[in-house]
Amino acid sequence: MMENQKILPAFSYLSIFFAPFIVPLVVYFVSQDRDIKRHAVRALISHLIPFVFGIIFFIVFILSSMSFNMFEPTANGNTFIIIWFVSFAIYLLVSLAIVIWNIVQAVRVIR
């Protein structure tokens, strides 16, 4: 890859910090190079993973709060809090791993 062609894929990966979905899509549709398009798709998918996990986390939060209110109105909230914290911890770990992965990929592309 030429030097200018290394910047677009790296920019796609690092856009997780400022425009996660927009930059990889723009790079994908603007570029004609197959390698750049491949990196843009990988960056877009990696940016979607925390979003999907966030939706799953939100659904778990809503369903667990509804189920404890409906099925066990006298139960204490410890189980709900544990489910919430475990879900949130998984979300944070996945998000952190994705951010680190994007930084590593950007550095690998630049080299």
Backbone bond lengths (Angstrom), bond angles and torsions (degrees), N, CA, C in turn:
res aa  C-N    CA-C-N  psi(-1)  N-CA   C-N-CA  omega(-1)  CA-C   N-CA-C  phi
1 M - - - 1.442 - - 1.521 109.60 -
2 M 1.321 114.93 138.73 1.460 119.07 175.85 1.525 109.30 -72.41
3 E 1.322 116.37 164.82 1.468 121.00 -175.50 1.529 112.44 -59.38
4 N 1.335 117.88 -42.83 1.460 120.71 179.61 1.520 111.29 -66.08
5 Q 1.323 116.81 -32.23 1.459 120.50 -178.60 1.527 112.14 -76.13
6 K 1.308 118.23 -12.91 1.462 121.18 176.37 1.522 111.44 -81.76
7 I 1.309 116.43 -24.68 1.458 120.54 -175.79 1.525 111.36 -70.78
8 L 1.323 117.96 -42.70 1.468 120.42 -177.66 1.525 113.43 -62.14
9 P 1.339 119.50 -47.10 1.464 117.35 176.91 1.533 112.83 -63.61
10 A 1.325 116.88 -40.58 1.462 120.03 178.55 1.528 110.43 -63.19
11 F 1.306 116.14 -40.48 1.466 121.70 177.62 1.533 110.44 -63.27
12 S 1.332 116.72 -37.75 1.469 120.70 177.50 1.520 111.04 -62.52
13 Y 1.323 116.49 -44.81 1.473 119.97 179.43 1.526 111.66 -66.37
14 L 1.326 116.53 -44.63 1.464 120.22 -175.99 1.521 113.48 -75.95
15 S 1.320 116.78 -10.59 1.466 119.30 179.03 1.527 112.12 -69.09
16 I 1.324 117.73 -4.19 1.470 120.42 175.48 1.528 110.49 -59.52
17 F 1.328 117.36 -21.44 1.459 121.42 -179.10 1.528 113.31 -85.25
18 F 1.338 118.71 -20.86 1.471 118.00 -173.65 1.525 114.58 -136.91
19 A 1.312 121.17 -28.20 1.472 122.32 179.06 1.522 108.77 -154.42
20 P 1.318 117.08 70.10 1.462 120.98 -167.65 1.518 116.21 -57.32
21 F 1.309 118.51 -38.19 1.462 119.05 -175.65 1.527 111.94 -96.83
22 I 1.309 116.03 -31.22 1.462 120.58 -172.03 1.524 111.94 -71.17
23 V 1.311 117.92 -50.87 1.468 121.17 -174.35 1.534 112.30 -61.35
24 P 1.343 120.01 -49.06 1.467 117.77 178.70 1.532 113.24 -61.42
25 L 1.333 116.75 -36.19 1.465 119.29 177.40 1.520 111.70 -65.36
26 V 1.333 116.59 -44.93 1.468 120.59 179.05 1.528 110.02 -62.47
27 V 1.327 116.55 -46.12 1.475 120.35 179.58 1.521 110.05 -60.70
28 Y 1.321 116.87 -41.36 1.466 120.40 -179.78 1.527 111.41 -61.46
29 F 1.321 117.35 -45.70 1.462 120.02 -175.94 1.525 113.38 -81.04
30 V 1.327 118.04 -23.22 1.465 120.67 -179.07 1.530 111.48 -84.95
31 S 1.307 116.71 -37.76 1.462 120.54 -174.39 1.527 111.75 -78.12
32 Q 1.309 114.69 148.69 1.464 121.29 175.28 1.531 111.49 -103.79
33 D 1.320 116.70 -15.67 1.456 122.33 -176.87 1.531 111.02 -75.37
34 R 1.320 116.36 131.02 1.466 121.25 -177.54 1.526 112.51 -65.26
35 D 1.326 117.05 -38.68 1.468 121.14 178.67 1.525 111.64 -63.89
36 I 1.306 116.74 -43.23 1.463 121.03 179.57 1.524 109.91 -64.21
37 K 1.339 116.21 -41.86 1.464 120.33 178.28 1.529 110.80 -62.32
38 R 1.319 116.96 -40.19 1.462 121.06 179.54 1.534 110.38 -62.52
39 H 1.323 116.55 -43.98 1.468 120.04 178.09 1.532 111.04 -66.18
40 A 1.324 117.12 -37.18 1.465 120.10 179.02 1.533 110.57 -64.12
41 V 1.326 117.08 -40.30 1.475 120.55 178.05 1.522 110.25 -66.23
42 R 1.329 117.27 -43.41 1.474 120.57 178.43 1.530 110.57 -61.53
43 A 1.321 116.38 -41.53 1.468 120.16 178.77 1.530 110.16 -65.10
44 L 1.315 117.32 -43.15 1.465 120.38 179.74 1.523 111.08 -62.11
45 I 1.312 117.03 -44.34 1.468 120.45 179.09 1.527 110.25 -62.76
46 S 1.329 116.31 -42.81 1.470 118.70 -179.88 1.528 111.63 -67.45
47 H 1.327 117.64 -26.56 1.460 120.61 177.26 1.526 111.12 -79.01
48 L 1.324 116.78 -25.46 1.465 120.63 179.15 1.527 112.62 -77.80
49 I 1.318 117.40 -27.25 1.469 120.94 -175.83 1.537 111.97 -57.95
50 P 1.343 120.60 -50.32 1.475 118.32 177.93 1.530 112.55 -62.94
51 F 1.325 116.70 -33.21 1.462 120.67 178.01 1.525 110.38 -63.35
52 V 1.328 116.64 -45.81 1.466 121.36 178.93 1.530 110.37 -65.02
53 F 1.318 116.66 -43.73 1.460 119.56 177.22 1.527 111.19 -63.34
54 G 1.324 118.02 -34.48 1.463 121.22 176.00 1.519 111.69 -63.69
55 I 1.321 116.85 -40.63 1.465 120.63 176.94 1.527 110.19 -65.03
56 I 1.333 116.36 -44.25 1.473 120.33 178.21 1.525 110.10 -61.56
57 F 1.327 116.80 -43.59 1.462 121.48 177.83 1.525 110.86 -59.02
58 F 1.319 116.89 -44.35 1.458 121.41 179.40 1.529 111.07 -63.21
59 I 1.332 117.37 -42.44 1.464 121.40 178.12 1.524 110.72 -63.15
60 V 1.341 116.87 -44.44 1.473 120.09 177.43 1.524 110.03 -60.17
61 F 1.314 117.02 -42.16 1.466 121.11 179.46 1.527 110.72 -61.40
62 I 1.324 117.19 -48.09 1.468 121.38 -178.58 1.525 111.06 -65.25
63 L 1.345 116.53 -47.75 1.462 119.54 -177.97 1.522 112.22 -65.64
64 S 1.317 116.86 -40.05 1.465 118.39 -179.85 1.523 110.98 -68.50
65 S 1.311 118.16 -37.62 1.465 119.44 178.38 1.524 110.74 -69.48
66 M 1.337 117.80 -38.10 1.466 120.31 178.00 1.529 111.00 -68.03
67 S 1.317 117.09 -42.95 1.460 119.54 -176.35 1.525 111.30 -66.78
68 F 1.316 118.15 -36.94 1.459 119.73 179.08 1.517 111.18 -71.57
69 N 1.307 117.16 -32.07 1.462 119.55 178.38 1.526 111.52 -74.10
70 M 1.332 117.33 -36.23 1.461 120.34 -176.60 1.522 112.99 -83.99
71 F 1.322 116.04 -46.83 1.462 119.68 -170.52 1.521 113.89 -91.32
72 E 1.313 116.66 -25.57 1.464 119.68 -179.12 1.525 110.03 -137.18
73 P 1.305 117.35 68.82 1.474 118.36 -176.78 1.524 113.47 -64.68
74 T 1.343 117.59 -22.95 1.466 119.55 -179.45 1.524 112.78 -93.39
75 A 1.334 117.25 -6.25 1.471 120.53 -176.92 1.529 110.18 -71.19
76 N 1.322 113.98 149.85 1.467 117.01 176.13 1.529 108.79 -76.62
77 G 1.304 116.22 166.30 1.458 120.32 -173.94 1.508 115.03 -86.84
78 N 1.339 118.75 10.46 1.462 120.32 -176.51 1.524 112.43 -62.04
79 T 1.327 117.13 -43.77 1.466 119.86 -178.89 1.519 110.19 -64.89
80 F 1.317 116.58 -41.93 1.464 121.03 177.83 1.522 110.73 -61.06
81 I 1.306 117.03 -44.04 1.467 121.23 -179.51 1.530 110.55 -64.97
82 I 1.324 116.59 -40.44 1.473 120.11 178.31 1.525 110.42 -63.30
83 I 1.327 117.07 -46.94 1.475 120.65 178.09 1.521 109.96 -59.17
84 W 1.313 117.32 -43.97 1.454 121.38 -178.74 1.528 111.16 -63.46
85 F 1.328 117.33 -46.80 1.465 120.33 -178.43 1.527 111.85 -67.61
86 V 1.319 118.19 -39.43 1.469 120.78 178.10 1.524 109.90 -64.46
87 S 1.325 116.68 -44.69 1.468 120.01 178.20 1.523 111.02 -61.49
88 F 1.320 116.30 -44.40 1.459 120.37 -179.61 1.523 111.11 -65.78
89 A 1.331 117.81 -39.55 1.463 121.16 178.00 1.522 110.76 -63.49
90 I 1.314 117.03 -42.36 1.472 120.28 177.27 1.519 109.86 -62.16
91 Y 1.322 116.77 -43.55 1.466 120.78 178.55 1.533 111.01 -60.12
92 L 1.318 117.05 -46.02 1.462 120.16 179.89 1.522 112.08 -63.81
93 L 1.329 116.90 -42.17 1.471 120.36 179.07 1.521 111.66 -64.18
94 V 1.317 116.93 -43.27 1.467 120.19 178.77 1.520 109.97 -64.50
95 S 1.328 117.42 -44.30 1.464 120.82 179.74 1.525 111.59 -62.50
96 L 1.318 116.99 -43.56 1.461 120.96 178.18 1.531 110.87 -63.37
97 A 1.322 116.54 -43.25 1.470 120.19 178.53 1.526 111.02 -62.12
98 I 1.307 117.54 -39.35 1.470 121.14 179.41 1.528 110.50 -67.39
99 V 1.308 117.49 -41.18 1.471 119.94 178.26 1.526 110.22 -63.04
100 I 1.322 116.81 -45.13 1.470 120.42 178.24 1.517 110.37 -62.49
101 W 1.334 116.94 -43.28 1.469 120.60 179.65 1.530 110.53 -60.32
102 N 1.327 117.78 -42.49 1.465 121.01 179.43 1.517 111.60 -64.17
103 I 1.324 117.62 -39.58 1.469 120.31 178.18 1.524 109.74 -65.04
104 V 1.328 117.20 -44.79 1.467 121.07 179.08 1.528 110.62 -61.30
105 Q 1.321 117.33 -42.96 1.466 120.03 179.47 1.529 111.44 -64.55
106 A 1.331 116.98 -39.44 1.459 119.68 178.42 1.518 111.32 -63.33
107 V 1.325 116.61 -41.36 1.467 120.42 178.69 1.531 109.96 -66.27
108 R 1.321 117.03 -41.64 1.479 120.28 179.68 1.529 111.26 -62.93
109 V 1.323 117.51 -37.90 1.463 120.66 -179.44 1.518 110.73 -69.32
110 I 1.322 117.08 -38.78 1.466 121.18 -178.54 1.522 111.21 -66.36
111 R 1.321 117.13 -35.98 1.480 120.73 -176.51 1.478 112.26 -64.99
